[in-house]
Amino acid sequence: MQDAHTTAQAASLAWQHAHPLTMVAFSTISALVVVSLIVFLRWLGSSAAWRYHPGGASGFLKDEAARWAAILAPWLVLSIAFRFYIYDLHPELNTPAVWIGFIAIAIAFRVTLRSLPPIKAMGRHIDAARAQAKAAKASRRALAPAE
């Protein structure tokens, strides 16, 4: 059983090393699809807050997309470069320890980007709109006649 697993793992690694750009493309497309879904679902989930955002629904979507893009676009570029470096130039570095190091650096990079003033401002717009929507809902509930 172990020999079959080892053989399959060796075949997978050989394919990765033979097609490094395909591996980079798979991971990049997957990341873009996931981030797009996250932004879209967060936007839809906040429909009550759209009217309280300075730019309305489209402004809310722009802020949400820009906030995520500003945080994740540099990270995506970094990960593409890292994967290309590993898969194409130095396949011997394709080890769990190297990937754990990359993940730690990527998380630190993302946290640093979130603290930039323009990103924080977009987050404040979104959070303020959500808070206003929540307050409006609470006041409507308080004004509703008791049944």
Summary of the structure (lengths in Angstrom):
residues: 147
radius of gyration: 21.9
end to end distance: 67.0
largest distance: 71.8
contacts: 383
relative contact order: 0.12
helix: 90%
strand: 0%
